[in-house]
């Protein structure tokens, strides 16, 4: 929904599905990423993997959430299958415990901070992690599923080890210095 600012960090973004249009980054503001690693559909131009869109920024956080989840955030969070996670100082242990206990739809009412190493979800059993506040990731955090937050700051993280495989939806700005991989994966979604 906002800017993507990772400077010279080698952030990886991928969407190799030509049927989806191959868009890997759709930002409502500027994309500042001079060392971006892009995977596109075979034969497609890398430039076609990135789009900036003033209308996306104009949607606002509530409409952006509803566009991707099919309902307002308050309705999604109130579903019986959604597990509310209370974080305290950090969310890594609380979210990992919720996932280990069978939670697949997770909601943090506020800010969430995750520190790696952490593996959340799997290709066969993905999760939806929604924070209505800022999401801060540090190090090798790996998520199979969809992640949504008001904003994102990702520091550290090793290419191929730190990733979101599925989709990452940020209502505001995303920034950091990570070498993580953000991979659109239709099968996981």
DOVEXTI-583836 format. One line per 5 residues: number of its first residue (from 1); their letters; for each residue x, y, z of N, C-alpha, C. Coordinates in Angstrom, 2 decimals. Layout:
<pts>
NUM) A) X:Y:Z:X:Y:Z:X:Y:Z; ...
</pts>
This chain:
<pts>
1) XXXXX) 0.80:-1.21:0.00:0.00:0.00:0.00:0.84:1.27:0.00; 2.11:1.16:0.41:2.98:2.33:0.49:4.26:2.12:-0.28; 5.35:2.65:0.28:6.66:2.54:-0.35:7.33:1.21:0.01; 8.17:0.74:-0.89:9.09:-0.37:-0.61:10.47:0.22:-0.64; 11.13:0.25:0.53:12.45:0.86:0.63:13.41:-0.11:1.29
6) XXXXX) 14.25:-0.74:0.46:15.27:-1.65:1.00:16.67:-1.22:0.56; 16.78:-0.11:-0.14:18.09:0.43:-0.53:18.90:-0.58:-1.32; 20.09:-0.91:-0.81:21.00:-1.82:-1.51:20.87:-3.26:-1.01; 19.89:-3.54:-0.17:19.69:-4.92:0.31:19.24:-5.80:-0.86; 19.74:-7.03:-0.92:19.40:-7.93:-2.03:18.09:-8.70:-1.80
11) XXXXX) 17.01:-7.96:-1.56:15.70:-8.58:-1.38:15.33:-9.35:-2.63; 14.81:-10.56:-2.45:14.35:-11.36:-3.58:12.84:-11.32:-3.68; 12.33:-11.08:-4.88:10.89:-11.11:-5.12:10.64:-12.00:-6.33; 9.60:-12.82:-6.25:9.36:-13.78:-7.32:7.88:-13.99:-7.56; 7.52:-14.01:-8.83:6.22:-14.48:-9.29:6.47:-15.04:-10.69
16) XXXXX) 6.62:-16.34:-10.79:6.92:-16.96:-12.07:5.66:-17.50:-12.76; 4.50:-17.16:-12.22:3.22:-17.61:-12.77:2.73:-16.64:-13.84; 2.94:-16.98:-15.09:2.53:-16.10:-16.20:1.03:-15.87:-16.19; 0.24:-16.86:-15.78:-1.22:-16.73:-15.77:-1.68:-15.64:-14.80; -0.90:-15.36:-13.76:-1.26:-14.32:-12.79:-0.79:-12.95:-13.24
21) XXXXX) -0.04:-12.87:-14.31:0.51:-11.61:-14.79:1.96:-11.41:-14.42; 2.47:-12.24:-13.52:3.88:-12.18:-13.17:4.28:-11.02:-12.27; 3.31:-10.30:-11.72:3.63:-9.16:-10.86:4.19:-9.65:-9.53; 5.39:-9.23:-9.19:6.04:-9.64:-7.94:5.99:-8.54:-6.88; 6.00:-7.28:-7.29:5.89:-6.15:-6.37:4.84:-5.20:-6.93
26) XXXXX) 3.83:-4.93:-6.12:2.80:-3.96:-6.47:2.76:-2.97:-5.32; 3.35:-1.80:-5.52:3.50:-0.82:-4.46:2.61:0.40:-4.70; 2.11:0.96:-3.62:1.32:2.18:-3.71:2.17:3.43:-3.70; 3.48:3.24:-3.59:4.41:4.37:-3.57:5.67:4.02:-4.34; 6.77:4.57:-3.87:8.04:4.36:-4.56:8.63:3.00:-4.22
31) XXXXX) 9.41:2.47:-5.17:10.20:1.27:-4.95:11.66:1.70:-4.98; 12.31:1.65:-3.81:13.72:2.01:-3.70:14.46:0.73:-3.34; 15.01:0.10:-4.37:15.63:-1.22:-4.20:16.62:-1.43:-5.33; 17.85:-1.00:-5.13:18.83:-1.03:-6.22:19.43:-2.41:-6.45; 19.30:-3.33:-5.49:19.88:-4.67:-5.66:18.80:-5.75:-5.63
36) XXXXX) 17.59:-5.38:-5.98:16.47:-6.31:-5.97:16.76:-7.53:-6.85; 16.51:-8.72:-6.33:16.61:-9.96:-7.11:15.21:-10.32:-7.55; 14.98:-10.42:-8.87:13.64:-10.64:-9.40:13.60:-11.95:-10.17; 12.58:-12.79:-9.88:12.27:-13.97:-10.69:10.94:-13.70:-11.36; 10.92:-13.80:-12.68:9.74:-13.51:-13.48:9.37:-14.76:-14.29
41) XXXXX) 8.18:-14.76:-14.89:7.83:-15.87:-15.76:8.82:-15.99:-16.92; 9.06:-17.20:-17.41:9.98:-17.38:-18.54:9.60:-16.47:-19.72; 10.60:-15.75:-20.22:10.40:-14.88:-21.38:9.83:-13.52:-21.05; 9.41:-13.28:-19.81:8.82:-11.99:-19.44:9.92:-10.99:-19.09; 9.62:-9.72:-19.26:10.59:-8.69:-18.88:10.57:-8.53:-17.37
46) XXXXX) 11.74:-8.25:-16.80:11.82:-8.04:-15.35:11.04:-6.79:-14.94; 11.00:-5.79:-15.81:10.25:-4.57:-15.51:8.77:-4.81:-15.33; 8.26:-5.84:-15.99:6.85:-6.19:-15.85:6.53:-6.84:-14.51; 7.55:-7.12:-13.71:7.34:-7.71:-12.39:7.11:-6.67:-11.31; 7.33:-5.40:-11.64:7.20:-4.32:-10.67:6.17:-3.31:-11.15
51) XXXXX) 5.31:-2.86:-10.22:4.33:-1.83:-10.56:4.14:-0.90:-9.38; 4.06:0.39:-9.67:3.67:1.37:-8.67:2.31:1.91:-9.09; 1.49:2.20:-8.10:0.09:2.48:-8.38:-0.46:3.43:-7.33; -0.68:4.70:-7.69:-1.23:5.67:-6.75:-2.61:5.25:-6.25; -3.37:4.55:-7.06:-4.70:4.10:-6.64:-4.61:3.07:-5.51
56) XXXXX) -3.54:2.29:-5.50:-3.35:1.31:-4.43:-3.17:2.04:-3.10; -2.37:3.09:-3.08:-2.17:3.87:-1.85:-3.49:4.49:-1.41; -4.27:4.95:-2.38:-5.53:5.62:-2.07:-6.58:4.67:-1.48; -6.41:3.36:-1.66:-7.38:2.41:-1.12:-7.50:2.53:0.40; -6.40:2.75:1.06:-6.41:2.76:2.52:-6.31:1.34:3.06
61) XXXXX) -5.94:1.24:4.32:-5.67:-0.06:4.95:-6.90:-0.97:4.98; -8.06:-0.43:5.32:-9.26:-1.27:5.44:-9.68:-1.86:4.10; -9.70:-1.04:3.08:-10.10:-1.54:1.76:-9.06:-2.48:1.17; -7.77:-2.22:1.44:-6.72:-3.12:0.96:-6.89:-4.51:1.59; -7.17:-4.55:2.89:-7.38:-5.84:3.55:-8.58:-6.55:2.93
66) XXXXX) -9.70:-5.87:2.79:-10.91:-6.47:2.24:-10.69:-6.95:0.80; -9.88:-6.24:0.06:-9.59:-6.63:-1.33:-8.90:-8.00:-1.38; -8.02:-8.28:-0.42:-7.26:-9.53:-0.43:-7.91:-10.66:0.36; -8.71:-10.31:1.38:-9.29:-11.33:2.25:-10.80:-11.49:2.05; -11.40:-10.62:1.25:-12.82:-10.75:0.93:-13.77:-10.28:2.01
71) XXXXX) -13.25:-9.63:3.04:-14.09:-9.12:4.14:-13.28:-8.10:4.94; -13.96:-7.28:5.73:-13.21:-6.33:6.57:-12.38:-7.06:7.63; -11.32:-6.42:8.10:-10.44:-7.01:9.10:-11.19:-7.42:10.35; -12.08:-6.57:10.86:-12.80:-6.90:12.10:-13.66:-8.15:11.93; -14.22:-8.35:10.75:-15.02:-9.55:10.48:-14.11:-10.77:10.38
76) XXXXX) -12.98:-10.63:9.67:-12.02:-11.74:9.55:-11.53:-12.17:10.93; -11.15:-11.19:11.76:-10.58:-11.48:13.08:-11.61:-12.12:14.02; -12.90:-11.91:13.77:-13.96:-12.45:14.64:-14.39:-13.87:14.25; -13.85:-14.42:13.18:-14.22:-15.77:12.77:-13.83:-16.78:13.86; -14.64:-17.80:14.07:-14.31:-18.79:15.11:-12.97:-19.49:14.89
81) XXXXX) -12.54:-19.66:13.66:-11.28:-20.37:13.39:-10.04:-19.51:13.62; -10.23:-18.21:13.78:-9.08:-17.31:13.97:-8.63:-17.36:15.42; -7.34:-17.59:15.59:-6.76:-17.63:16.93:-6.07:-16.30:17.21; -6.50:-15.62:18.27:-5.86:-14.37:18.69:-4.58:-14.71:19.44; -3.50:-14.03:19.05:-2.20:-14.25:19.67:-1.82:-12.99:20.44
86) XXXXX) -1.51:-13.17:21.72:-1.05:-12.07:22.56:0.47:-12.19:22.65; 1.16:-11.11:22.27:2.61:-11.21:22.10:3.45:-10.81:23.29; 3.14:-9.76:23.99:4.05:-9.27:25.02:5.29:-8.68:24.40; 6.48:-9.07:24.89:7.73:-8.50:24.39:8.08:-8.94:22.98; 7.72:-10.14:22.58:8.00:-10.66:21.25:6.95:-11.69:20.89
91) XXXXX) 6.79:-11.90:19.61:5.73:-12.80:19.15:6.21:-14.17:18.72; 7.47:-14.36:18.56:7.96:-15.61:17.96:7.44:-16.83:18.70; 7.64:-16.91:20.00:7.22:-18.08:20.77:5.71:-18.22:20.79; 4.99:-17.11:20.94:3.53:-17.16:21.01:2.92:-17.63:19.69; 3.44:-17.13:18.58:2.92:-17.55:17.27:3.31:-18.99:16.98
96) XXXXX) 4.55:-19.36:17.28:4.97:-20.76:17.07:4.11:-21.71:17.90; 3.78:-21.33:19.12:2.93:-22.18:19.97:1.52:-22.29:19.39; 0.99:-21.18:18.87:-0.35:-21.21:18.26:-0.37:-22.12:17.04; 0.68:-22.06:16.22:0.77:-22.92:15.03:0.92:-24.38:15.46; 1.78:-24.64:16.44:1.97:-26.02:16.93:0.69:-26.58:17.52
101) XXXXX) -0.17:-25.70:18.06:-1.44:-26.12:18.62:-2.55:-26.23:17.60; -2.22:-26.10:16.32:-3.22:-26.27:15.26:-3.76:-24.98:14.68; -3.34:-23.84:15.19:-3.81:-22.57:14.64:-3.26:-22.32:13.25; -4.12:-21.96:12.33:-3.69:-21.65:10.96:-4.07:-20.24:10.57; -5.10:-19.69:11.21:-5.51:-18.31:11.00:-5.17:-17.57:12.29
106) XXXXX) -4.16:-16.69:12.22:-3.62:-16.06:13.43:-3.77:-14.56:13.34; -4.22:-13.95:14.44:-4.44:-12.51:14.48:-3.72:-11.91:15.68; -2.90:-10.89:15.42:-2.24:-10.13:16.47:-2.88:-8.75:16.46; -3.53:-8.38:17.56:-4.19:-7.09:17.68:-3.17:-6.07:18.15; -2.40:-5.54:17.21:-1.35:-4.58:17.52:-0.08:-4.93:16.77
111) XXXXX) 1.05:-4.49:17.30:2.34:-4.73:16.68:2.81:-6.16:16.94; 3.61:-6.68:16.03:4.16:-8.04:16.17:5.64:-8.00:15.81; 6.45:-8.64:16.64:7.89:-8.74:16.38:8.28:-10.21:16.40; 8.89:-10.66:15.30:9.35:-12.05:15.19:10.86:-12.05:14.99; 11.53:-12.96:15.68:12.97:-13.09:15.58:13.32:-14.50:15.15
116) XXXXX) 14.17:-14.61:14.13:14.59:-15.92:13.63:15.74:-16.46:14.44; 15.99:-17.74:14.30:15.36:-18.63:13.31:13.95:-19.03:13.75; 13.04:-18.99:12.79:11.66:-19.39:13.02:11.06:-19.87:11.71; 10.36:-21.00:11.75:9.65:-21.55:10.59:8.18:-21.64:10.98; 7.32:-20.94:10.25:5.90:-20.91:10.55:5.12:-21.42:9.35
121) XXXXX) 4.34:-22.47:9.57:3.59:-23.10:8.49:4.50:-23.96:7.64; 3.88:-24.60:6.66:4.62:-25.43:5.71:3.89:-25.37:4.38; 4.50:-25.91:3.36:3.87:-25.90:2.04:2.56:-26.68:2.06; 2.50:-27.73:2.86:1.28:-28.52:2.96:0.29:-28.00:3.99; 0.74:-27.13:4.88:-0.09:-26.63:5.97:0.24:-25.16:6.23
126) XXXXX) -0.11:-24.28:5.27:0.25:-22.87:5.39:-0.60:-22.15:6.43; -0.17:-20.94:6.79:-0.89:-20.13:7.77:-1.28:-18.79:7.15; -2.19:-18.11:7.82:-2.48:-16.70:7.56:-2.13:-15.97:8.85; -1.19:-15.05:8.77:-0.76:-14.26:9.92:-1.13:-12.81:9.65; -2.01:-12.27:10.47:-2.49:-10.90:10.30:-2.18:-10.11:11.57
131) XXXXX) -1.47:-9.01:11.40:-1.22:-8.07:12.49:-1.81:-6.73:12.08; -2.66:-6.16:12.93:-3.23:-4.87:12.54:-2.32:-3.71:12.94; -1.11:-4.02:13.38:-0.08:-3.04:13.68:1.15:-3.29:12.83; 2.26:-2.75:13.29:3.54:-2.90:12.59:4.09:-4.30:12.79; 4.68:-4.85:11.75:5.34:-6.15:11.81:6.84:-5.91:11.69
136) XXXXX) 7.59:-6.41:12.68:9.04:-6.30:12.67:9.61:-7.70:12.64; 10.42:-7.97:11.64:11.07:-9.27:11.50:12.57:-9.08:11.62; 13.21:-10.00:12.34:14.66:-9.93:12.50:15.24:-11.30:12.21; 16.14:-11.35:11.24:16.83:-12.60:10.95:16.05:-13.55:10.07; 16.35:-14.83:10.24:15.83:-15.88:9.36:14.45:-16.35:9.80
141) XXXXX) 13.45:-15.56:9.43:12.05:-15.91:9.66:11.51:-16.45:8.35; 10.87:-17.62:8.40:10.32:-18.25:7.20:8.84:-18.53:7.42; 8.01:-18.10:6.47:6.57:-18.28:6.58:6.04:-18.88:5.29; 5.27:-19.95:5.42:4.49:-20.49:4.31:3.06:-20.03:4.54; 2.56:-19.18:3.66:1.19:-18.69:3.79:1.10:-17.24:3.38
146) XXXXX) 0.14:-16.54:3.96:-0.04:-15.13:3.68:0.20:-14.35:4.96; 0.91:-13.24:4.82:1.20:-12.36:5.94:0.64:-10.99:5.59; -0.10:-10.40:6.54:-0.64:-9.05:6.35:-0.30:-8.24:7.59; 0.12:-6.99:7.38:0.41:-6.08:8.49:0.24:-4.64:8.03; 0.18:-3.75:9.02:0.05:-2.32:8.71:1.33:-1.77:8.09
151) XXXXX) 2.48:-2.25:8.57:3.78:-1.84:8.01:4.76:-2.98:8.27; 5.91:-2.93:7.60:6.91:-3.98:7.73:8.30:-3.38:7.84; 9.08:-3.92:8.78:10.51:-3.63:8.87:11.20:-4.98:9.05; 12.00:-5.40:8.07:12.68:-6.69:8.12:14.18:-6.45:8.08; 14.85:-6.82:9.15:16.30:-6.63:9.28:16.97:-8.00:9.31
156) XXXXX) 18.06:-8.12:8.56:18.78:-9.39:8.50:17.98:-10.41:7.71; 18.45:-11.61:7.71:17.77:-12.67:6.96:18.60:-13.10:5.78; 18.72:-14.40:5.62:19.57:-15.00:4.60:18.73:-15.44:3.41; 19.17:-15.13:2.21:18.47:-15.56:1.00:18.32:-17.07:1.02; 17.13:-17.55:0.70:16.85:-18.98:0.67:16.47:-19.56:2.01
161) XXXXX) 16.75:-18.84:3.10:16.42:-19.31:4.45:15.32:-18.45:5.05; 15.40:-17.15:4.86:14.38:-16.20:5.31:13.44:-15.95:4.13; 12.13:-16.17:4.34:11.21:-15.99:3.21:9.76:-15.91:3.67; 8.94:-15.39:2.77:7.49:-15.57:2.82:7.14:-16.23:1.50; 6.63:-17.44:1.56:6.22:-18.18:0.37:4.71:-18.26:0.41
166) XXXXX) 4.07:-17.54:-0.48:2.61:-17.39:-0.53:2.33:-15.98:-0.97; 2.19:-15.06:0.00:2.00:-13.64:-0.32:2.29:-12.80:0.91; 2.74:-11.58:0.66:3.00:-10.60:1.70:2.22:-9.35:1.32; 1.30:-8.91:2.19:0.47:-7.74:1.92:0.71:-6.74:3.06; 1.23:-5.58:2.71:1.54:-4.55:3.69:0.72:-3.31:3.34
171) XXXXX) -0.09:-2.85:4.29:-0.97:-1.71:4.05:-0.22:-0.40:3.90; 0.91:-0.27:4.60:1.70:0.96:4.55:3.05:0.71:3.91; 4.08:1.24:4.54:5.43:1.13:4.00:6.12:-0.16:4.44; 6.99:-0.65:3.58:7.84:-1.81:3.88:9.29:-1.37:3.70; 10.11:-1.65:4.70:11.52:-1.28:4.58:12.37:-2.25:5.36
176) XXXXX) 13.67:-2.15:5.16:14.59:-3.02:5.87:15.88:-3.21:5.10; 16.63:-4.21:5.54:17.91:-4.51:4.90:18.06:-6.02:4.68; 16.97:-6.69:4.44:16.97:-8.14:4.36:17.32:-8.67:2.98; 17.86:-9.87:2.96:18.09:-10.60:1.72:17.03:-11.70:1.58; 15.94:-11.59:2.34:14.86:-12.58:2.32:14.25:-12.69:0.93
181) XXXXX) 13.49:-13.76:0.72:12.79:-13.99:-0.54:11.29:-13.90:-0.31; 10.62:-13.10:-1.13:9.17:-13.01:-1.10:8.68:-13.66:-2.38; 8.00:-14.81:-2.24:7.63:-15.63:-3.39:6.13:-15.79:-3.45; 5.51:-15.29:-4.53:4.08:-15.53:-4.71:3.92:-17.00:-5.11; 3.11:-17.72:-4.34:2.92:-19.14:-4.58:1.43:-19.43:-4.58
186) XXXX) 0.86:-19.62:-5.76:-0.57:-19.83:-5.89:-1.04:-21.09:-5.19; -0.25:-22.15:-5.20:-0.65:-23.39:-4.54:-0.79:-23.20:-3.05; 0.11:-22.45:-2.44:0.01:-22.18:-1.00:-1.17:-21.27:-0.70; -1.38:-20.27:-1.54:-2.51:-19.38:-1.32:-3.82:-20.11:-1.45
</pts>
